[in-house]
Amino acid sequence: MSELPEETGDERVDAVLAGLARLAELPVSDHVAVFDEAFSGLETTLGAVDAQ
């Protein structure tokens, strides 16, 4: 897997991406839930930006 940037410049996005670090510790069967969680977090963050 490729390395993720340490920071994106947005704390909310950084927090979501940090959650992806759990993938290395989980069985592949649990990865979908982690990706769904990350997608939801990024979608929420994007919605908050659009609302500003």
Backbone hydrogen bonds, N-H to C=O, Kabsch-Sander energy under -0.5 kcal/mol:
donor,donor_aa,acceptor,acceptor_aa,energy
14,D,10,D,-2.7
15,A,11,E,-2.1
16,V,12,R,-1.6
17,L,13,V,-2.7
18,A,14,D,-2.2
19,G,15,A,-1.1
19,G,16,V,-0.6
20,L,16,V,-0.5
20,L,17,L,-1.3
21,A,18,A,-1.5
22,R,19,G,-1.3
23,L,20,L,-1.8
24,A,21,A,-0.9
25,E,22,R,-1.5
26,L,22,R,-0.8
26,L,23,L,-0.9
30,D,27,P,-2.4
31,H,28,V,-1.6
32,V,28,V,-0.5
34,V,30,D,-1.2
35,F,31,H,-2.7
36,D,32,V,-2.7
37,E,33,A,-2.2
38,A,34,V,-2.3
39,F,35,F,-2.8
40,S,36,D,-2.4
41,G,37,E,-2.3
42,L,38,A,-2.6
43,E,39,F,-2.6
44,T,40,S,-2.4
45,T,41,G,-2.1
46,L,42,L,-2.6
47,G,43,E,-2.3
48,A,44,T,-1.9
49,V,45,T,-1.8
50,D,46,L,-2.3
51,A,47,G,-1.5
52,Q,48,A,-0.6
52,Q,49,V,-1.0
